[in-house]
Amino acid sequence: MRSLIVAIVLSTTVARADPLTPGDKAVILDWARQTLADPYSLRSTGISAPLASPNGRPMVCIEYNARSVTGGYAGIDRMSFVWTAMGLRPGTRGLGGVTNLTCYQPGVTMRPFPELLRIQ
């Protein structure tokens, strides 16, 4: 019985099985608007399925290609977002044990993220 309880707790804290909510997507879109030099130039966008961060927090990765401040496309980049008690937050400064390489780990696959292409 004890192992069953541990398995249930781990399965609910390691990765989220449910899709992103509209509020979660809004956090990602707000981040793009505020952080990227030209968020309206986005192309090659993608999003991962929810997965576990290095310290076990649920997280999701996005990928995108946007123009830099010089006007040229910088190439595909990835960014992590970690679920916290306060909701979805960008995985910066080690939040969730995430570094800038976490989303490039083997097994992190992307699916289309059209909402990011249609950012307004």
MODELLER restraints for C-alpha pairs under 7 A, 6 or more apart:
rsr = mdl.restraints
at = mdl.atoms
rsr.add(forms.Gaussian(group=physical.xy_distance, feature=features.Distance(at['CA:13:A'], at['CA:57:A']), mean=6.59, stdev=0.5))
rsr.add(forms.Gaussian(group=physical.xy_distance, feature=features.Distance(at['CA:13:A'], at['CA:58:A']), mean=6.85, stdev=0.5))
rsr.add(forms.Gaussian(group=physical.xy_distance, feature=features.Distance(at['CA:14:A'], at['CA:52:A']), mean=5.21, stdev=0.5))
rsr.add(forms.Gaussian(group=physical.xy_distance, feature=features.Distance(at['CA:14:A'], at['CA:56:A']), mean=5.07, stdev=0.5))
rsr.add(forms.Gaussian(group=physical.xy_distance, feature=features.Distance(at['CA:14:A'], at['CA:57:A']), mean=5.76, stdev=0.5))
rsr.add(forms.Gaussian(group=physical.xy_distance, feature=features.Distance(at['CA:14:A'], at['CA:58:A']), mean=5.61, stdev=0.5))
rsr.add(forms.Gaussian(group=physical.xy_distance, feature=features.Distance(at['CA:15:A'], at['CA:50:A']), mean=6.05, stdev=0.5))
rsr.add(forms.Gaussian(group=physical.xy_distance, feature=features.Distance(at['CA:15:A'], at['CA:51:A']), mean=4.89, stdev=0.5))
rsr.add(forms.Gaussian(group=physical.xy_distance, feature=features.Distance(at['CA:15:A'], at['CA:52:A']), mean=5.03, stdev=0.5))
rsr.add(forms.Gaussian(group=physical.xy_distance, feature=features.Distance(at['CA:15:A'], at['CA:58:A']), mean=4.67, stdev=0.5))
rsr.add(forms.Gaussian(group=physical.xy_distance, feature=features.Distance(at['CA:16:A'], at['CA:50:A']), mean=5.55, stdev=0.5))
rsr.add(forms.Gaussian(group=physical.xy_distance, feature=features.Distance(at['CA:16:A'], at['CA:51:A']), mean=6.80, stdev=0.5))
rsr.add(forms.Gaussian(group=physical.xy_distance, feature=features.Distance(at['CA:16:A'], at['CA:58:A']), mean=5.97, stdev=0.5))
rsr.add(forms.Gaussian(group=physical.xy_distance, feature=features.Distance(at['CA:17:A'], at['CA:50:A']), mean=6.78, stdev=0.5))
rsr.add(forms.Gaussian(group=physical.xy_distance, feature=features.Distance(at['CA:24:A'], at['CA:88:A']), mean=6.07, stdev=0.5))
rsr.add(forms.Gaussian(group=physical.xy_distance, feature=features.Distance(at['CA:27:A'], at['CA:88:A']), mean=6.85, stdev=0.5))
rsr.add(forms.Gaussian(group=physical.xy_distance, feature=features.Distance(at['CA:29:A'], at['CA:116:A']), mean=6.41, stdev=0.5))
rsr.add(forms.Gaussian(group=physical.xy_distance, feature=features.Distance(at['CA:29:A'], at['CA:119:A']), mean=6.75, stdev=0.5))
rsr.add(forms.Gaussian(group=physical.xy_distance, feature=features.Distance(at['CA:32:A'], at['CA:39:A']), mean=5.94, stdev=0.5))
rsr.add(forms.Gaussian(group=physical.xy_distance, feature=features.Distance(at['CA:33:A'], at['CA:39:A']), mean=5.56, stdev=0.5))
rsr.add(forms.Gaussian(group=physical.xy_distance, feature=features.Distance(at['CA:37:A'], at['CA:67:A']), mean=6.88, stdev=0.5))
rsr.add(forms.Gaussian(group=physical.xy_distance, feature=features.Distance(at['CA:37:A'], at['CA:68:A']), mean=5.71, stdev=0.5))
rsr.add(forms.Gaussian(group=physical.xy_distance, feature=features.Distance(at['CA:37:A'], at['CA:69:A']), mean=5.55, stdev=0.5))
rsr.add(forms.Gaussian(group=physical.xy_distance, feature=features.Distance(at['CA:38:A'], at['CA:66:A']), mean=6.48, stdev=0.5))
rsr.add(forms.Gaussian(group=physical.xy_distance, feature=features.Distance(at['CA:38:A'], at['CA:67:A']), mean=5.69, stdev=0.5))
rsr.add(forms.Gaussian(group=physical.xy_distance, feature=features.Distance(at['CA:38:A'], at['CA:68:A']), mean=6.74, stdev=0.5))
rsr.add(forms.Gaussian(group=physical.xy_distance, feature=features.Distance(at['CA:39:A'], at['CA:66:A']), mean=6.55, stdev=0.5))
rsr.add(forms.Gaussian(group=physical.xy_distance, feature=features.Distance(at['CA:40:A'], at['CA:119:A']), mean=6.39, stdev=0.5))
rsr.add(forms.Gaussian(group=physical.xy_distance, feature=features.Distance(at['CA:41:A'], at['CA:66:A']), mean=5.53, stdev=0.5))
rsr.add(forms.Gaussian(group=physical.xy_distance, feature=features.Distance(at['CA:41:A'], at['CA:67:A']), mean=6.10, stdev=0.5))
rsr.add(forms.Gaussian(group=physical.xy_distance, feature=features.Distance(at['CA:42:A'], at['CA:64:A']), mean=6.46, stdev=0.5))
rsr.add(forms.Gaussian(group=physical.xy_distance, feature=features.Distance(at['CA:42:A'], at['CA:65:A']), mean=5.62, stdev=0.5))
rsr.add(forms.Gaussian(group=physical.xy_distance, feature=features.Distance(at['CA:42:A'], at['CA:66:A']), mean=4.58, stdev=0.5))
rsr.add(forms.Gaussian(group=physical.xy_distance, feature=features.Distance(at['CA:42:A'], at['CA:117:A']), mean=5.80, stdev=0.5))
rsr.add(forms.Gaussian(group=physical.xy_distance, feature=features.Distance(at['CA:43:A'], at['CA:64:A']), mean=6.18, stdev=0.5))
rsr.add(forms.Gaussian(group=physical.xy_distance, feature=features.Distance(at['CA:43:A'], at['CA:65:A']), mean=5.28, stdev=0.5))
rsr.add(forms.Gaussian(group=physical.xy_distance, feature=features.Distance(at['CA:43:A'], at['CA:66:A']), mean=6.48, stdev=0.5))
rsr.add(forms.Gaussian(group=physical.xy_distance, feature=features.Distance(at['CA:43:A'], at['CA:117:A']), mean=6.19, stdev=0.5))
rsr.add(forms.Gaussian(group=physical.xy_distance, feature=features.Distance(at['CA:44:A'], at['CA:64:A']), mean=5.41, stdev=0.5))
rsr.add(forms.Gaussian(group=physical.xy_distance, feature=features.Distance(at['CA:44:A'], at['CA:65:A']), mean=5.73, stdev=0.5))
rsr.add(forms.Gaussian(group=physical.xy_distance, feature=features.Distance(at['CA:45:A'], at['CA:63:A']), mean=5.33, stdev=0.5))
rsr.add(forms.Gaussian(group=physical.xy_distance, feature=features.Distance(at['CA:45:A'], at['CA:64:A']), mean=4.32, stdev=0.5))
rsr.add(forms.Gaussian(group=physical.xy_distance, feature=features.Distance(at['CA:45:A'], at['CA:65:A']), mean=6.86, stdev=0.5))
rsr.add(forms.Gaussian(group=physical.xy_distance, feature=features.Distance(at['CA:45:A'], at['CA:112:A']), mean=6.30, stdev=0.5))
rsr.add(forms.Gaussian(group=physical.xy_distance, feature=features.Distance(at['CA:45:A'], at['CA:113:A']), mean=5.60, stdev=0.5))
rsr.add(forms.Gaussian(group=physical.xy_distance, feature=features.Distance(at['CA:45:A'], at['CA:116:A']), mean=6.60, stdev=0.5))
rsr.add(forms.Gaussian(group=physical.xy_distance, feature=features.Distance(at['CA:45:A'], at['CA:117:A']), mean=6.53, stdev=0.5))
rsr.add(forms.Gaussian(group=physical.xy_distance, feature=features.Distance(at['CA:46:A'], at['CA:62:A']), mean=5.51, stdev=0.5))
rsr.add(forms.Gaussian(group=physical.xy_distance, feature=features.Distance(at['CA:46:A'], at['CA:63:A']), mean=5.00, stdev=0.5))
rsr.add(forms.Gaussian(group=physical.xy_distance, feature=features.Distance(at['CA:46:A'], at['CA:64:A']), mean=6.58, stdev=0.5))
rsr.add(forms.Gaussian(group=physical.xy_distance, feature=features.Distance(at['CA:46:A'], at['CA:110:A']), mean=5.27, stdev=0.5))
rsr.add(forms.Gaussian(group=physical.xy_distance, feature=features.Distance(at['CA:46:A'], at['CA:111:A']), mean=5.22, stdev=0.5))
rsr.add(forms.Gaussian(group=physical.xy_distance, feature=features.Distance(at['CA:46:A'], at['CA:112:A']), mean=4.49, stdev=0.5))
rsr.add(forms.Gaussian(group=physical.xy_distance, feature=features.Distance(at['CA:46:A'], at['CA:113:A']), mean=4.59, stdev=0.5))
rsr.add(forms.Gaussian(group=physical.xy_distance, feature=features.Distance(at['CA:47:A'], at['CA:61:A']), mean=5.69, stdev=0.5))
rsr.add(forms.Gaussian(group=physical.xy_distance, feature=features.Distance(at['CA:47:A'], at['CA:62:A']), mean=4.29, stdev=0.5))
rsr.add(forms.Gaussian(group=physical.xy_distance, feature=features.Distance(at['CA:47:A'], at['CA:63:A']), mean=6.30, stdev=0.5))
rsr.add(forms.Gaussian(group=physical.xy_distance, feature=features.Distance(at['CA:47:A'], at['CA:110:A']), mean=4.99, stdev=0.5))
rsr.add(forms.Gaussian(group=physical.xy_distance, feature=features.Distance(at['CA:47:A'], at['CA:111:A']), mean=5.42, stdev=0.5))
rsr.add(forms.Gaussian(group=physical.xy_distance, feature=features.Distance(at['CA:47:A'], at['CA:112:A']), mean=6.29, stdev=0.5))
rsr.add(forms.Gaussian(group=physical.xy_distance, feature=features.Distance(at['CA:47:A'], at['CA:113:A']), mean=5.59, stdev=0.5))
rsr.add(forms.Gaussian(group=physical.xy_distance, feature=features.Distance(at['CA:48:A'], at['CA:60:A']), mean=5.79, stdev=0.5))
rsr.add(forms.Gaussian(group=physical.xy_distance, feature=features.Distance(at['CA:48:A'], at['CA:61:A']), mean=5.25, stdev=0.5))
rsr.add(forms.Gaussian(group=physical.xy_distance, feature=features.Distance(at['CA:48:A'], at['CA:62:A']), mean=6.33, stdev=0.5))
rsr.add(forms.Gaussian(group=physical.xy_distance, feature=features.Distance(at['CA:48:A'], at['CA:108:A']), mean=6.60, stdev=0.5))
rsr.add(forms.Gaussian(group=physical.xy_distance, feature=features.Distance(at['CA:48:A'], at['CA:109:A']), mean=5.71, stdev=0.5))
rsr.add(forms.Gaussian(group=physical.xy_distance, feature=features.Distance(at['CA:48:A'], at['CA:110:A']), mean=4.51, stdev=0.5))
rsr.add(forms.Gaussian(group=physical.xy_distance, feature=features.Distance(at['CA:48:A'], at['CA:111:A']), mean=6.16, stdev=0.5))
rsr.add(forms.Gaussian(group=physical.xy_distance, feature=features.Distance(at['CA:49:A'], at['CA:60:A']), mean=6.34, stdev=0.5))
rsr.add(forms.Gaussian(group=physical.xy_distance, feature=features.Distance(at['CA:50:A'], at['CA:58:A']), mean=6.57, stdev=0.5))
rsr.add(forms.Gaussian(group=physical.xy_distance, feature=features.Distance(at['CA:50:A'], at['CA:59:A']), mean=5.60, stdev=0.5))
rsr.add(forms.Gaussian(group=physical.xy_distance, feature=features.Distance(at['CA:50:A'], at['CA:60:A']), mean=4.78, stdev=0.5))
rsr.add(forms.Gaussian(group=physical.xy_distance, feature=features.Distance(at['CA:51:A'], at['CA:58:A']), mean=5.67, stdev=0.5))
rsr.add(forms.Gaussian(group=physical.xy_distance, feature=features.Distance(at['CA:51:A'], at['CA:59:A']), mean=5.41, stdev=0.5))
rsr.add(forms.Gaussian(group=physical.xy_distance, feature=features.Distance(at['CA:51:A'], at['CA:60:A']), mean=6.10, stdev=0.5))
rsr.add(forms.Gaussian(group=physical.xy_distance, feature=features.Distance(at['CA:52:A'], at['CA:58:A']), mean=4.64, stdev=0.5))
rsr.add(forms.Gaussian(group=physical.xy_distance, feature=features.Distance(at['CA:52:A'], at['CA:59:A']), mean=5.75, stdev=0.5))
rsr.add(forms.Gaussian(group=physical.xy_distance, feature=features.Distance(at['CA:53:A'], at['CA:59:A']), mean=5.84, stdev=0.5))
rsr.add(forms.Gaussian(group=physical.xy_distance, feature=features.Distance(at['CA:53:A'], at['CA:96:A']), mean=5.88, stdev=0.5))
rsr.add(forms.Gaussian(group=physical.xy_distance, feature=features.Distance(at['CA:53:A'], at['CA:97:A']), mean=6.40, stdev=0.5))
rsr.add(forms.Gaussian(group=physical.xy_distance, feature=features.Distance(at['CA:53:A'], at['CA:98:A']), mean=6.23, stdev=0.5))
rsr.add(forms.Gaussian(group=physical.xy_distance, feature=features.Distance(at['CA:54:A'], at['CA:96:A']), mean=6.81, stdev=0.5))
rsr.add(forms.Gaussian(group=physical.xy_distance, feature=features.Distance(at['CA:54:A'], at['CA:97:A']), mean=5.26, stdev=0.5))
rsr.add(forms.Gaussian(group=physical.xy_distance, feature=features.Distance(at['CA:54:A'], at['CA:98:A']), mean=6.37, stdev=0.5))
rsr.add(forms.Gaussian(group=physical.xy_distance, feature=features.Distance(at['CA:55:A'], at['CA:96:A']), mean=5.76, stdev=0.5))
rsr.add(forms.Gaussian(group=physical.xy_distance, feature=features.Distance(at['CA:55:A'], at['CA:97:A']), mean=5.30, stdev=0.5))
rsr.add(forms.Gaussian(group=physical.xy_distance, feature=features.Distance(at['CA:57:A'], at['CA:82:A']), mean=6.83, stdev=0.5))
rsr.add(forms.Gaussian(group=physical.xy_distance, feature=features.Distance(at['CA:57:A'], at['CA:83:A']), mean=6.76, stdev=0.5))
rsr.add(forms.Gaussian(group=physical.xy_distance, feature=features.Distance(at['CA:57:A'], at['CA:96:A']), mean=5.72, stdev=0.5))
rsr.add(forms.Gaussian(group=physical.xy_distance, feature=features.Distance(at['CA:58:A'], at['CA:82:A']), mean=6.03, stdev=0.5))
rsr.add(forms.Gaussian(group=physical.xy_distance, feature=features.Distance(at['CA:58:A'], at['CA:83:A']), mean=5.65, stdev=0.5))
rsr.add(forms.Gaussian(group=physical.xy_distance, feature=features.Distance(at['CA:59:A'], at['CA:80:A']), mean=6.88, stdev=0.5))
rsr.add(forms.Gaussian(group=physical.xy_distance, feature=features.Distance(at['CA:59:A'], at['CA:81:A']), mean=5.51, stdev=0.5))
rsr.add(forms.Gaussian(group=physical.xy_distance, feature=features.Distance(at['CA:59:A'], at['CA:82:A']), mean=4.18, stdev=0.5))
rsr.add(forms.Gaussian(group=physical.xy_distance, feature=features.Distance(at['CA:59:A'], at['CA:83:A']), mean=5.83, stdev=0.5))
rsr.add(forms.Gaussian(group=physical.xy_distance, feature=features.Distance(at['CA:60:A'], at['CA:80:A']), mean=5.81, stdev=0.5))
rsr.add(forms.Gaussian(group=physical.xy_distance, feature=features.Distance(at['CA:60:A'], at['CA:81:A']), mean=5.36, stdev=0.5))
rsr.add(forms.Gaussian(group=physical.xy_distance, feature=features.Distance(at['CA:60:A'], at['CA:82:A']), mean=6.53, stdev=0.5))
rsr.add(forms.Gaussian(group=physical.xy_distance, feature=features.Distance(at['CA:61:A'], at['CA:78:A']), mean=6.67, stdev=0.5))
rsr.add(forms.Gaussian(group=physical.xy_distance, feature=features.Distance(at['CA:61:A'], at['CA:79:A']), mean=5.60, stdev=0.5))
rsr.add(forms.Gaussian(group=physical.xy_distance, feature=features.Distance(at['CA:61:A'], at['CA:80:A']), mean=4.36, stdev=0.5))
rsr.add(forms.Gaussian(group=physical.xy_distance, feature=features.Distance(at['CA:61:A'], at['CA:81:A']), mean=6.17, stdev=0.5))
rsr.add(forms.Gaussian(group=physical.xy_distance, feature=features.Distance(at['CA:61:A'], at['CA:103:A']), mean=5.83, stdev=0.5))
rsr.add(forms.Gaussian(group=physical.xy_distance, feature=features.Distance(at['CA:62:A'], at['CA:78:A']), mean=5.49, stdev=0.5))
rsr.add(forms.Gaussian(group=physical.xy_distance, feature=features.Distance(at['CA:62:A'], at['CA:79:A']), mean=5.38, stdev=0.5))
rsr.add(forms.Gaussian(group=physical.xy_distance, feature=features.Distance(at['CA:62:A'], at['CA:80:A']), mean=6.41, stdev=0.5))
rsr.add(forms.Gaussian(group=physical.xy_distance, feature=features.Distance(at['CA:63:A'], at['CA:76:A']), mean=6.50, stdev=0.5))
rsr.add(forms.Gaussian(group=physical.xy_distance, feature=features.Distance(at['CA:63:A'], at['CA:77:A']), mean=5.50, stdev=0.5))
rsr.add(forms.Gaussian(group=physical.xy_distance, feature=features.Distance(at['CA:63:A'], at['CA:78:A']), mean=4.20, stdev=0.5))
rsr.add(forms.Gaussian(group=physical.xy_distance, feature=features.Distance(at['CA:63:A'], at['CA:79:A']), mean=6.41, stdev=0.5))
rsr.add(forms.Gaussian(group=physical.xy_distance, feature=features.Distance(at['CA:64:A'], at['CA:76:A']), mean=5.34, stdev=0.5))
rsr.add(forms.Gaussian(group=physical.xy_distance, feature=features.Distance(at['CA:64:A'], at['CA:77:A']), mean=5.57, stdev=0.5))
rsr.add(forms.Gaussian(group=physical.xy_distance, feature=features.Distance(at['CA:64:A'], at['CA:78:A']), mean=6.49, stdev=0.5))
rsr.add(forms.Gaussian(group=physical.xy_distance, feature=features.Distance(at['CA:65:A'], at['CA:73:A']), mean=6.59, stdev=0.5))
rsr.add(forms.Gaussian(group=physical.xy_distance, feature=features.Distance(at['CA:65:A'], at['CA:74:A']), mean=6.52, stdev=0.5))
rsr.add(forms.Gaussian(group=physical.xy_distance, feature=features.Distance(at['CA:65:A'], at['CA:75:A']), mean=5.26, stdev=0.5))
rsr.add(forms.Gaussian(group=physical.xy_distance, feature=features.Distance(at['CA:65:A'], at['CA:76:A']), mean=4.48, stdev=0.5))
rsr.add(forms.Gaussian(group=physical.xy_distance, feature=features.Distance(at['CA:65:A'], at['CA:77:A']), mean=6.26, stdev=0.5))
rsr.add(forms.Gaussian(group=physical.xy_distance, feature=features.Distance(at['CA:66:A'], at['CA:73:A']), mean=5.53, stdev=0.5))
rsr.add(forms.Gaussian(group=physical.xy_distance, feature=features.Distance(at['CA:66:A'], at['CA:74:A']), mean=6.29, stdev=0.5))
rsr.add(forms.Gaussian(group=physical.xy_distance, feature=features.Distance(at['CA:67:A'], at['CA:73:A']), mean=4.16, stdev=0.5))
rsr.add(forms.Gaussian(group=physical.xy_distance, feature=features.Distance(at['CA:67:A'], at['CA:74:A']), mean=5.94, stdev=0.5))
rsr.add(forms.Gaussian(group=physical.xy_distance, feature=features.Distance(at['CA:68:A'], at['CA:74:A']), mean=5.91, stdev=0.5))
rsr.add(forms.Gaussian(group=physical.xy_distance, feature=features.Distance(at['CA:78:A'], at['CA:103:A']), mean=6.31, stdev=0.5))
rsr.add(forms.Gaussian(group=physical.xy_distance, feature=features.Distance(at['CA:79:A'], at['CA:103:A']), mean=6.78, stdev=0.5))
rsr.add(forms.Gaussian(group=physical.xy_distance, feature=features.Distance(at['CA:80:A'], at['CA:90:A']), mean=6.05, stdev=0.5))
rsr.add(forms.Gaussian(group=physical.xy_distance, feature=features.Distance(at['CA:80:A'], at['CA:91:A']), mean=4.98, stdev=0.5))
rsr.add(forms.Gaussian(group=physical.xy_distance, feature=features.Distance(at['CA:80:A'], at['CA:103:A']), mean=6.39, stdev=0.5))
rsr.add(forms.Gaussian(group=physical.xy_distance, feature=features.Distance(at['CA:81:A'], at['CA:88:A']), mean=6.27, stdev=0.5))
rsr.add(forms.Gaussian(group=physical.xy_distance, feature=features.Distance(at['CA:81:A'], at['CA:89:A']), mean=5.35, stdev=0.5))
rsr.add(forms.Gaussian(group=physical.xy_distance, feature=features.Distance(at['CA:81:A'], at['CA:90:A']), mean=4.25, stdev=0.5))
rsr.add(forms.Gaussian(group=physical.xy_distance, feature=features.Distance(at['CA:81:A'], at['CA:91:A']), mean=4.73, stdev=0.5))
rsr.add(forms.Gaussian(group=physical.xy_distance, feature=features.Distance(at['CA:82:A'], at['CA:88:A']), mean=5.54, stdev=0.5))
rsr.add(forms.Gaussian(group=physical.xy_distance, feature=features.Distance(at['CA:82:A'], at['CA:89:A']), mean=5.35, stdev=0.5))
rsr.add(forms.Gaussian(group=physical.xy_distance, feature=features.Distance(at['CA:82:A'], at['CA:90:A']), mean=6.18, stdev=0.5))
rsr.add(forms.Gaussian(group=physical.xy_distance, feature=features.Distance(at['CA:82:A'], at['CA:91:A']), mean=5.53, stdev=0.5))
rsr.add(forms.Gaussian(group=physical.xy_distance, feature=features.Distance(at['CA:82:A'], at['CA:96:A']), mean=6.38, stdev=0.5))
rsr.add(forms.Gaussian(group=physical.xy_distance, feature=features.Distance(at['CA:83:A'], at['CA:89:A']), mean=6.20, stdev=0.5))
rsr.add(forms.Gaussian(group=physical.xy_distance, feature=features.Distance(at['CA:91:A'], at['CA:98:A']), mean=6.00, stdev=0.5))
